Amino acid sequence: MAEIIDYGRFAERLAQERPRWELLDEVQREWGYEDPGGEPLVTREGEAPGYELDESDPIPAALVEWWDSPVNSFAFRPRLYWTHSQWPPSAPDSVENPPDDQIRVIMAEYQYVNQWGYLASEAHLPDPKVMVNTHEGWVVQSRSISEFFLQLAMERLPAHFGWTLRVRRTVVDGDPAIVERLQASYRDLGLPPWQEMGTDALSYGAPDALIRHGRGPGADYAIVIQGRTRKAVVQVAETLGLTWTDKELGAPSEVPSPVEDLGPASFTEGGTDDRLRWMAISTAATPPATAVPDVPGLRELPGRTVAAADQDGTTAVAGDSTGRVHVWATDGSETADRALHRAPVTAVTCYRREGGDRVVISGDAHGVLRHWATAGEPLRGAFARRRSPVAALTSARLETGPALAAAWADGLTRVWDLRTMVVADLRIGTGIESLALASDGVLYVTTGQGTAALRLDLDRLWPNRRLRLRLDEIDWASLWTKRGPGHEIPGLIAKVAGDDEDTAQAAVKRLYELLVSKHDSVKAAAPAVPFLVERMLIPTNRARNTLLLLIADIADGPGEERDAVIAAVPSLLHLQDDEHPSIRWAAGELVRICGVPTA
């Protein structure tokens, strides 16, 4: 976030004539929200299947636009908001209408304490004002529907993407000069006060920061400062004369995935990466090429950006500048296209499953990959997403099954075993123009300097592939955890086995939540124990200290899980002499809980 944005001038931006949703899009991006790719999680059709607009009961054009807009962050990530949408707009729930009119509710606070909607008498307007119920009755919340959704985003998104300092009402009441300094130092945003849970909050703008002054009786925190950077929050807090601790200054919970900082791809014959996952067997190779069949419609496709064929040349795939992906079967048995992307398509690949079904993977300029088995509908969510354009895609059937490789413009190349979804990240470098994966496991990488042939060592590339195959032999969804069916368990165990310590530790924490209970038997726990013990016996495991405690606490359960851990204790006893004190202590806890003699 190199550019500093002065929200003290936000009222000027608000007053500008511009397309209806442009400012919402700008603000969301400024705070770090990014289009996740894929289809929205909440849609008009999903909320009211079969409902059709009726001219006799008009709905404002702005509301329909918002529902269908690609910048509608609520539709794509509703958990950022914790509100309930209402489609079609309806009467208030347990709240009286205002005198001489009716409210058409469009959104409600999570517990339905507050409901927002427009007046039925203004439904014919394209962008009418939005009302909200308060203890004083219905009052104006926003001057238009579009302004309401802008305000809602500014209320919700900074709490996830920004740094936050909250100041309790007692502190502000004890020092009235805090509010005086706020009003003297900063300008309000030009938006009406936000009415929710009795807060009556007026918002002010500062460089890279928003300040909310909660004036109502429901505002436990009279001042809330949210900044795009930590520095911005600190500057506001110092200006207001506040004191705080580092613990009180909350960091963002949403952190964008990093972009690699790699140089151009370069290879020497016989060269490898640091884990011996590939070796360059040639730096002047000729990549295998399957000619794209000249099917009717391909050559004339408007805005065509990329094209590819499957392994045997019986399918042609193309992407265009509008984000659509097109598929043709050379025998005429299939012709289809879908709007899969909200950015130009930059790469496509196609392969056939064992049963003959075609699978298309496409990538775009926003870094999104989509997966489409053409016999059905595309996967709704993004197959993968990174914050860099997709540069190249390739797929092939290896001895292990179907595999996919994708290169992004920042230099990262990711290789999937599509049977188990185990992945490997190869930091090959930038400048990749195309990839070609051969059935013998050779990855051809073409840059402006030529084509290198990299022989992949599949065992080193996917060291946890066999683990995942064994995990997949168990019907985890039929085994109950503390939080429901156990479909999460195999993925979490695979993450425990991964290279990233934060990811491994987070997986152990989640397994605690799912598998540990002192009072009730957890059916998914016993089958998980052998896999967890196996991970514990790998010295390089990134989560050994917490993992051993997890195994010990599973043994505190009353069912088969205890027997499963006790059976494994002999293989873990040597950890009582481990070089790490935390491991020795955890091993002692395991022995104590299981009641197993050590000699």
N, C-alpha and C positions, 0 to 999 in steps of 0.2 A: 504494500500500500504506500507507494512513494508519493503519490499526489495527495495533498491535504485538501479536504473538502470543508469549506466553511459553511456549516449549517446555520450560522447566524444570518446568512443571506438566502435562506430557504424560501422565505416569503416571496422573494423576487422570482425564483424558479416556479413557484406555485402560480404566480400571476401570468406567466408567459402563455401565449397561445401555442398549443402543440397537440399532436395526436393524443387521444384520450388516455392511453395506457403507457405512454412513453416515460413519464416521470416515475411511475411505479416500477417500470423495468430498470430505470437508472438507479433508483434508490436500493432496490434489491441487490443489484450487482455491486453497488458501493459497499454494502455491508457483507458481501461474501457469498450471497446465494448464487448458485449456479444451476442451470438447467440440468436435471439428472439424466436426461435422455429417456426414451421409452414413452409409454402411454401414461396419462394421468391416473392416479389411484381413485380419484373421486370425479364423477362425471354427471352431467344431467341425466343421461340415459340410465346410469347406475342408480341414481337417487329415485327416479320415477320411470321405470321401464314402460315404453309405449306412450308416454305423455307427449302430446303435440301442442304447440302454441295455438292459442285460440284468440282471434281478433276481438271477440266479444268480451274477453277478460284479458286485456293487454298486460304485457310484462315489459318494463322499460328496456330499451335496446341496450343500454349500458350493462345491465345485469346479464343478459344473454351473451354479450360480447365477453364479459369477464369469465363466465363459465367456460367459454370455448377458446380463451386466449392462451397462447403458449407461454405468456409471462405470469400466468396464474399460479403462484407458488403454493397456494393452499391446495389446489387440485393435485399437484404433483407430490407435495410433502405435507399432508394435513397435520402430522404430529408436531410441526413447528408452531402450530396455532392453538391447539386444544380448544377449538370452538366447534359448534355444530352448524353445518350449512343447512339451508332449507330450500329445496327445490321440489315442486314449484313453490313460490312464495305462499305463505299460509297465514292464518289468523294466529294471534299471540297465544302462547300456552300459559294458562292460569293468570293472565293479566288482562285487565279491561282495556277496550279500545278507547281512544280519545273521544271527547264529545263531538258528535256530528261528523265523524269520519271513521275509517277502519285502517288498521295497520296490516301490511303484507310483510311478514317476517322473512328476512333473507339470511340471517345469521344469528346464532345465540351463543352466549357465554357457556362454558362447559357444563355448569350446573344449572343453566337456564335462569340464573338470577337476573341477567340482562338479556334483552332481545332487541335486535336492530332490524328495522324495516322501513319501507316507504309508505306514504299515505295512498290509500286506494284512489283517492280523488286526483292524484298526480301520476297514476300508473301510465297514462298516455304520454307523459313527457319522456324524452329520450334518456335523461340522466337526473332524476328528481332527488331532492334532499332525503337524508336518512334520519329517522327518529330513533330514540332509545328510551326505554322505560327506566325511570328513576323513582326515588321515594317521593319526588314532587310531581310525578306524572310523566307523560311523554314530552321529551324535549328534543331539540335538534342536535344530532350528533355530528353530522357532516352535511356540507352544502350540496353534495351530489353523491350518487352511488360510487362513481369513480374515485372521489375524494375519500369516501369511507374505506374502500379497500386499500388505498394508499395509507391512510391512518392506521388501519389494522396491521398492515405489514410493518409499519414503523414502530408499532407497539410490540410486535412479537419477534421479528427477526433479530434486532440488536441483542436481545437477551440470549440468543443462541450463538451468534457470530461475533459479538463484541465483548469487550471487557466491561465489567459492571461493578459499581460501588453503590450500595444502598445505605441511606442515612435514616435512622429511625425517627419517628415523629417526636419522641421525647427530646432528642438532641436538638432538633430544629426549634421546637417550642421553647427550649431553654436558652436559645440564642437567636432572637429575632433578626439579628444583623445578617444571618446567613441568607435569608430571603431578600433582604435589602441589597446585599452584594450581588445576588443572582439577578435581580431586576435591573440593577445599575450596570452590570457587566455584559449581559447577554440579551439578545432580541428573541422574542417568541417566534415560533415557526410560521405563524399565520394560519394555524389550524385551530378549529374549535377545541375546547377542553375535552379530553377523553373521559367518557362516563362508563365506568365498569366497576362493579363491586363497591360503589360509593367513594371512588377515589377522586373524581373531579380534577383530573390532572392536566395542567397546562404545560406544554412542552416548549423548551427554549433550545436554541442552536449555538454551537461553539465549533471551533476548528476540529473536525473529525469526531465530534461528540454531540450527543443529545442529552438534555437535562429535563427531567420531569418533576414538576412541583405538584405533589398530591395534596390538594387543599381540602378534600372531603373527609368525613369521619371514617371512611373505610380504608384510608391510605395508611397502612402500618409504617410504610417508609415515605416520609414527606419529601425527600429528595432522592431521585435515582439518576445516576450518571452512567451513561453507556457510551463507550468509545470504540472507534475502529482500531485504536491502538491503546496500549497501556499508558503511553505518554500523554495521550489526549485526556484520559480520565484524570490522571495525576494533575495536569495543568488546571483543569476545571476545579478539582477539589482544593488545590492550593489557593485559587482565586476566591473561592467561597469561604476560605479559612477553616476548612475541615481538618480533622485528624482521623487517621485510619491505620490499620495494620495490613500487612501483605495478605494475611488470611482473609480479610474482609474484601479485598479487591479480587473479584472472581474473574478467571480466565475464560475465554470462549470454549463452549462445549462442541462447537462445530469448527473444525480446522480443515481447510482445503488440503487435499492430497498434494504432496510435493511434486514439482516438476524437476526432472533430472537436469543437471548441469554437466553435460558431457561434450567432449570434443568430437570431431569427425571420426567416423568408423575407419579403422585402419587395420590391416591384417598382414602377417608375415607367414609364409609357409611353415607349418609345424607349430605355429603359435596356438596357445590355449587360453582359456580364462582361468581365474585363480582357483576354481573348483574342478577343473578338468572336465567341464561339462561339454565342451566342444573343442575340436582341433581343426585348424585350417589345413585342409589337404591340398588346396590349390588356391592361388590368388589370381589366376587367369582362366577361370572356368567358363563353360558355356551352360547356362541354366536350362533345365528341361522346359519345354514350352508346348502347351496344348493350344492349337489354333482355335480362336473363338469362331464358332460356326456362323456363317452369314445367313442368319434367319430373317424372315420378313419382319420389318419394323425396327431392327437393331440399327441399321445404318442411318435411318431417317429419324432416330429418336432425338427430339429437341433437347438441347442442353446436356447431352450425354457427356459425362465426365470420366467414367471408367467402364471397363468391360472385362469379363473373364469367362472361362469355361470350366466344366467339371473334368475329372480325370480322363474320361473316355470321349470327351468332346461331344456329348449328346445333349448338353444343356448350355445355354448362353445366359449370362447374367450381366446386367448393366445398371449403373447408377447415374442420376442426373443432378443438375445444379439446384433443383428444388427439394431434394431429399428423398425422391422416390427411387425404389428399387424395382427392376423389371426382370422377369424370368421367362425364357422361351425353351421348350423342349423341341429338339430338332425333328422329332417324329410328329409334331403337331399335337401331342397329347396334353400339353399344358402350356398355357400362356397366362401370366398373372403379373400384377404389380401392386405395390403397397407404398403408402407414404410413411416410411419408417424413420425418417430423420428430419430435424428442423435446421439442417445446415447442408451444404452441398456434400454429396457422397464422394469420398476420396479413394475408396478401395472396396473391392468385392472379391469374394471367393465362394466356391461351391464344391460340395462333395456329396457322395452318395453313401447312405447307411447300408448295412448288410442286407436289409430287406429291399433296397432299391430306392427308398425315399430320398428326395433331394433336400439338402440343407444349405441354405445361403447365409453367409456371414457378411455383413456390410459395415463400413466405418465412415465417419464423417469428419468435417473440418472442426467440429467441437470436441473431438476425441471420443465419441460414443461408438460402441459396437452394438449391432442388433443381430439377433438370431432368429431365423425363419425356416422352419421345416415346411416346405411349400405345400405339403398335403393338408396342412392345417393353418392356423393363425400364428403370426409371429409371437414370440414371448413378449409379454406386455412391458416388462422392464428392460433396461439396458443390459446386455450381456456383459459389458465392461465399459468403464468410462475413466478417462484420464484427462488432465487439463492441458492437452496438447493435441494437435490434429493427427488423425490416423494417416500414416504414410504408406503402408503396404499391408496386405493380407495374403496368406496362403494356407492351404489345407491339403492333407493327404492321409491315406490309410497306411499306417506303419505296422510293424509286427505286433505292437501293443494295442492297435486299434486306431480309430480316427484321431488326428491331431490337428491343431490350429496354431499358426504363428501370426502375431500382429506386431508391427513396428509403428511407434509414434514418432513424431517429428523431433521430440526432445532427445531421442537416442535410445530409448528403452525398447527392447523387443521381448515380448511375452509369448511363451509357448505353453499350450494347454494339451494335456491328455484328456480328450473329450469324453472318454468312458468314465473316468473317475473325477474329472474336473480339477485334478492336481495341476498346478501351474509352476512355471519357472520364469524368473525375470533375468534377462540377459542384457547387461549394459554394454551393448555393442558400439553405440555411438550414433551420431547424427549423419544426415546425408543419405539415408537409405531410400532408394528409388523404387525398388521392388524386392519381393521375397518369392522364393520357389522352394517348396518342401517336397522332396522325393520320397518314394515309398521305402527306400533303403536307409532313411534317417539322415540324409544329407540336406542341409539347409543352404540354399544358394542366396547370397546377399549381394545385391547389385547397388553400387554407388556410382558417382561420377567418375571414379577411378577404375571401374571395371567390376567384375563379379568374382567373389570369393566363395569357395565351397567349404562349409563347416560340417564335419561329421559329428553328429550328436551322440553322446553317450547317454542312452536313455535311462540307465540305472542311476547315474549321477544327476541327470537332469531332473528326474522325478523320484527322489529317494523314498518318498512316502507313498508311492503309487500302490505298491503291494499291500501296505497297511490299509489303504482306502478300499482296495478290493475285498479284503477280509472283513472290514467294517460293513461293507455293503451286503455281505452275506446274511446279516442280521436284520430282521424286520423291526427296526427301531420305532417306527410309527405305532406299532402295536404294543409297545412297552411304555408304561406310564412313568412320568417323572413327577416332581412336586408341582410343576407348572403345566402339566398336560402331556400329550404324546411326545415320545422321545426323538422326533425327527431331527432335532438340533444336535444330538449327541455325536454322530460320526463326524460332522463338520468341526465340532469343537475339539474332539480328540485329535483330528488332523492338524488343527491350529496349534495345539499343545506341542505337536511334533515339529512345528515350523521353525524358521530361522530368526524371526523377529521376536524379541523378548517381550515387548509391550503386548503384541498380539497373543503370544503364548500365555502370559499372565492373565490377560483379560479372559481368555478361554477357560483357564482354571477357575477364575472367579465365577463365571457363568455356570460351570459344572457344579460348583458348590451350591448355587441356587437351585439347580435341577435335581441333584442326586443325594444331598445330605439331609437326613432327617433322623432324629433320635426317637421319634414316636411312631412313625408309620413306615412300613416297608415300601421301598421305592423299587418297582420292578425293573426299571432300566439300569439300576446301579450295578447289580451282580454281573451282567454281561459286559459292562464297561470296565470292570476292575482289571481283567487280564491285559487289556490294551493300555490302561493307565500305568500298570506295573511295568509293562514292557517299555513305555516311554521313560519311566523313572530309572531304568537300568542303562539308559544311554547317557554317558558322562557329559556330552555336549548339550543335553537338553536345556533350554533357556528358562525353564520354570520349575526346576527340581525342588527348590525349597517349599514352595506353596503346593506343588503337586503331591509331595509326600504327606503333607498335612491333610490334603483332600482325601487321599487313600485311607489315612488313619481315621478321619471323621466319618467316612462311609462305613467303616467297621463299627461305629457306634449305633448303627441302625439295627432294628429288631428282626430283620428278615434274612433272606438268602445272601444279601450283600455282605453281611458280617462273615458268613462262612467263606465267601469268595476271597475276602481280604485275609482271613486267617490262613487259608490255603497258600496264599502268596507270601506270607511273612518270612519263611525260611530264605527266600531269594532276596529279601531286603535287609536281613540282619546285619550284613557287612556294613551297612550305612551308619551303624552306630560308631564306626571308626572313621567316618568320612572326614576329609580335611576341613570342611566348612562347618562351623559351629551350628548354623541354622539347620543343616541336614542332620547332624548328630542329635540335636534336640528333637527334631521331628521324628527321627527313627525311634527315640526313646518313648515318645508319645504313642507311636504305633504299637510298640511292644506292650506298653501299659494298658492301652485300650483293648488290645486283643487278648491280653492275659497269657501270652505265649512265653514259656521259659526260654531264657537266652543261653542256657548251657544244658 
